[in-house]
Amino acid sequence: MDNLNIGNFILYMVALIFSLSVHEAMHAWMSDRFGDDLARHQGRVSINPVTHVDPIGTLLFPAISFFTGAPLLGWARPTPVNPLRWRNKRVANFWVSIAGVIGNFTIAIVVGIVILVLFHASAIGFVPDPRSYVGLVAANPDSPIMEGVAKLLQSFFVMNVGLGVFNLLPIPPLDGSKILSSILPESFTPAIEALEQYGFILLFVAVFTGILGVVFRFVIPLAWNTLLLGVY
């Protein structure tokens, strides 16, 4: 295991842990805004990773994915919420559910802007990358600091686009299923609740049959190509 691989792994984990922490903190903050202070009292309205990291979902599974090339299936500790304390439950359910996704897409947008600024300052460049479609490299190959910055930005951009899209999928227990339940008429609620007992099975099927890979092979290049419109 070479030093370069270890270095890339560290940058990858920094991006993942921070991105998952923001995702969960956004859920907690939005739930608190609608009157439920359960997560706030547990210290979850914070991007401190200690409050969000799950040893298996945040550390072990992502490490296995990075070093083996297996599909990434990771998670943080779920944010506790008490819907009985929400004001306007259906509206609260929508915004609390989508808050984490908004957090991830916001990070992706901010990182995208930083990438464009550094590119136009001739500090970084774009190269093909078999794992993420586009890779970032330092414009000066003799600058290890800028090379690390480029790899970190690449990880942040891909990670947050991926997390945002992944969590929008309408498969329980992902946020997309809760967003859908808050939009559809209440007559659909029993069907969605019945689906929840098979949610993890459906999720594993989507991951390990390659269905999820097809989604990402469309979404990630689309995100990069959208960003590259600011380059050419």
N, C-alpha and C positions, 0 to 999 in steps of 0.2 A: 504494500500500500504506500504510494509515494506521497511526498509532502504536498504536491500540487492538488492531489485528490482530497487530502485531509483539509487543505485550505479552502477548497471549493465547498466541501461538506460543511465547514464551520459557517461560511457565508450563507449557504442554503438554509441552515438551521436558524441563524439569526433572523433571516427574512421570514421563515415560517413561524417561529415563535412570536415575533412581533406582530405579524399579520393576524394570527389566530387570537392574540391578546386584544388587539384592536377590535376584531370581530365580536368577541364576547363582551368587551367593555361597552360597545355600542348597544348591544342588547340590554345590558344592565342599566345604562344611562337612560335609554328610551322607556324602559319599564318604569323606572323611577319617575320620569316625567309624566307618566299617566297614573301615578298615585301608588305604585307598588314599590315600597322601599326595601323589600327583602334582599335583593342583590346588593343594594348599596350598603346595608348593614353588614353584609358578609365581605365587604371590601372589593366587590367585583366591578365597581365603576372606576376602574384603574387599568392602565396598560402595563402595570407591574406583572411580568410573566409568572411570578411565583403564585399569584392568585388564580391563574388560568391553566397552567401546564398540567396535562395528564401524562403520567410516565409512559403509558403504553401508546396512546394515540398521538401525543405530541413529540415523543422522543424515539421510542423503539420502532414503530411502524415506518415513520419517515426515514430513519436510518437504514432500515432494511431496503426500502424503496430506492434510496440514493445509491447504495453500493451494489444492488442486484439488478436495477432497472425494472423492478416490479412496479405495477401501478401504485401510485401514491394514494393511500387511504389513511388520512390523519384527522385528528380532532383535538379540541381542548376540552376542559371540564365544562359541561353544559351550564349555562347561566340559570340560576333558580329564579322562577317568577311565580307570582300568585295572581292569576287572572281575576280572582274574586275581588281584588282590590283595585282593578283597573277602572278608570272612568271611561264610559263608552267602549264596551268590551270589543266589538268587532273592529272599530277604528284602531284601538290600541293593539289588538292582535296583529293587524296589518303592519303597523309602524314598528312595533317591537320585533316582529319577524324579519322585516326587510332591513332593519337598522344595521345588522352585521354586514350584509351585502353592500349597503351604501358605504360603510366604512372601508371595505376592501376595494371597491371601485374608486373611491376617493384617493386612496393610497396609490393605486395604479395611475390615476390621472396626474397626481403630483409628481410621481417618479417619472412618468412620461415627459412632463415638462422639463424636469431636471436633465433627463437624457438629451432632449433637443438642445437645451442651453449648452451642455457640455460638448455636444457634437458641433454646434455652430462656433464654439470657442476652440475647435480643433483639439479637444482633449481626449475624445473617445471616437471610435469608429464602429461600423457594423460589419459583421461577417456571418456567413451561413453557419447554422448550428443544428445538427441532426436531432437534438433533444428538444430544443425550444424554437426551431425554425430560424430565428435570428439570434445571433450572439453579439455581445458588446466586448470590445477590446480597447486597451489604451492606445491612443494614437502614437505615443512614444513607447515602443516595446521595452525600453530600458527603465521604465518607471513602474516598479512593483506596486506602489501605492495606488496609482491610477488604474492599474490592472485589477487590483482588488476592488476599487470603487466601481469599475465597469461591471465586474462579475456580481457584485452586491446589487447594483441597480437592475441588472438583468434578472436576478432571482426575485427581487421585489416586484418587478413588473409582471413577470410570468406567474408568480405565486398568487398575486392578488387578482389578476384577471381570472385565473383558474378557480380560486376560492369563491369569487363572486358568482361565476357561472355555475359551479358545482352546487352551491347552496341554493340556487334558484330552481334546481330540478325539483319537480313536484313529487318527490319520493320521501315518505316519512322515514326518519325523523328530520329530514333536511328542512331548511327554512321555507323552501318553495311550497311544500305541502301546507304549511300554516298560512302562508300568503294566499294560496289558492282557497283555503277554507274560509278566509275572511272576505274574499271577493264573491264566491259562489253563494247562491241562495241557501238558507239554512236547511232546506230539504236535502242538500248534499252532505250535510254533516255526518249522518250515520254511516254513509258509504266511505267517507274519508277516515272516520274513526275505525271502521272495520279493516281498512287497508293498513292501518298503523301496525297491526300485529304481524304483518308480513314485510314491513318496511325494510328491516335490516337484510332480510333474504333478497329482496328486490335490489337493494343497494349493492350487495356483494355480487349478484348476478350481473348487474350493469358494469361493475368494475372489472370482473374477471372474465367476462365474455368479450370484452373489448368495445362494448357499446359506448362506454364513457370515453374511451380513447378516440372514437370517431368524432364525438362532440368536441373534444379538445383539439383534435387535428384540424378542425374547422375554425374554432374560436380563437386559438392562440395566433395562428397566421393572420387572421382577420384583425386582431388587436395590433400586431406588429405593422401590418400594412397600413392601418389607420394612422399609427404613429409616424410612419415613414412619409406620409403625405406632408408632414412638416419639414421634411428633409429635402425632398425633390420638387 
